[in-house]
Amino acid sequence: MDKQNDQSRMDRIVSLAKRRGFIFQSSEIYGGLNGFWDYGPLGVALKRNLKDAWWRDMVAGHDELATLAGAPSPYEMTGLDCTIIMHPQVWKCSGHFDLFHDWMIDCRESKRRYRYDHIHGRWASHRGKKVFVTTDQSGDEAPPDTAAKAQKFFGLRAKQVDEIEWAGSLESLEGAIAAGSVALADVLGPDATAPGTLTEPREFNLMFETRIGALAGDDDDRAFLRPETAQGIFVNFKNVLDTSRVRVPFGIGQIGKSFRNEITPRNFTFRSREFEQMEIEFFCKPADSAAWYRYWRDRRWKWYLDLGLTEGKLQLREHHADELSHYSVGTADIEYAFPFLNPGEFGELEGIAHRGDFDLRSHMEGKLVRQDGALVLETGADGKPRHKGSGKDLSYFDDISRERYVPHVIEPSAGADRGVLAFLCDAYHEDEVPDEDGKPRSRTVMKLHPRLAPVKAAILPLVKKDGMPEVAIDLYRKLKPHMACQYDEKGSVGRRYARQDEAGTPWCLTIDGQTLSENTVTLRDRDSLVQTRVPIAEVVDMLRDRLQ
Ligand code: GAP
């Protein structure tokens, strides 16, 4: 499939998401707010089902007495729900205050702001005039965008475009400036009409800042919206140990909102400024940490497959040493081939990081830095810690082996919104089905896993008479306590099937003349379109079994 097709497929997914109430732009009636998204009636159910599946499979439903396939030993799991605003020192010790930034660049002319690493450009010349033309578009859209900008800059008509001479192919502005082959004075900004309007790149901390209290004013009142849920778990490590009698190895799971003031949110919900994370911090003995890292990487990979993501569109990628975060001694990403990406490109769904003892030590001792391969306390010119830790003892005492140590942490960190987006993209299918007269009709169908589907079953009386609605309503009321289902009697049965296909409903139950005489209903399968007759008395148990 070429890029053009993939982008138009993405456009159709975005349009269905809006038309059917999966996802809306936040504050849309006021023109929307970039990087913020609302989930509509179908979307909220899909997202809740995804989070519930994660919570159940990873935390609540975990069997701590069994040794799961690939796990070095049995382990315990428990949960937490921490605040979004925490003590500012949390972010100083975690490294976010000093290090959680992107480089950005402003345009004095257009007043637009760009992520430095998102700008690409190439040299163009015409009749002795030379300029480095840039774009903030990505992939296949970038070259035509620079061509259009160069044409405008040189004041050429469309048929004169071939007169432009290009030197080299598109390269990153960041790389070209670092290499000294381009100066900002020669750069035509992505939305500028003259060169030299881009500012020097500046650091921009991604944490949203706020103030606590009505009399807020001085620096002590500064607080931050959390950029990850993980830190709430680390600072509660001792509380959980002291209150729940868990023993290492064990994990703490948390689902919650995180906030990042992304410079350029893009690609629908993929890079948002407000999003939800599903994170586990898994505490283990240092000597066993490599085996636990492998276990969690493989376990999380399998979770996406079990929920139906297409294996050929998923990739498990180990990070190179130079990609690792300041705390990480090993990270793998689970990535999905989103349709807005170029063929062969993948976007991150989840990261599984081996964080060593960085986090617990940071919250004990203060902000750490890596020096000659070891983590040491960062100190200022006065020799004092740059950011002081809590001073609390976060080590663990194993009362069986009589050992004391600071546990190592394995962190599977997934994005709920990116998960929803991947499942939406993967589920989206267009095919042809016969209509009521047997003629082929094109349909859009969301082939969501039944556990994720917002509505599990639709109950449809064939006609609004002859006692069919009464039987259908009775079945609806029997099914409703067990699963999300809908009663629908409006329009032709073909149109009602089409509505349910777009919502991703796996099963439709039709009440017809035979139901009244034989007490059976037609069960239509969304994906295979096979229709079977099922005794009405068996419907509830049958669908409950299938959902298991
Ligand atoms: N505690 C580690 C951590 O937060 P991360 O890779 O920065 O690691 C984890 O984030 C996951 O959170 C990502 O894999 C992604 O699914 C999600 N995520 C991160 N930034 C996001 C954003 N701006 N919009 C939507 N999801 C995001």
Residues whose N, C-alpha, C, O or C-beta is under 5 A from the ligand:
A	BS01	GAP	P227 E228 A230 R260 T269 F270 R271 S272 F275 Q277 E348 L349 E350 G351 S413 A414 G415 R418
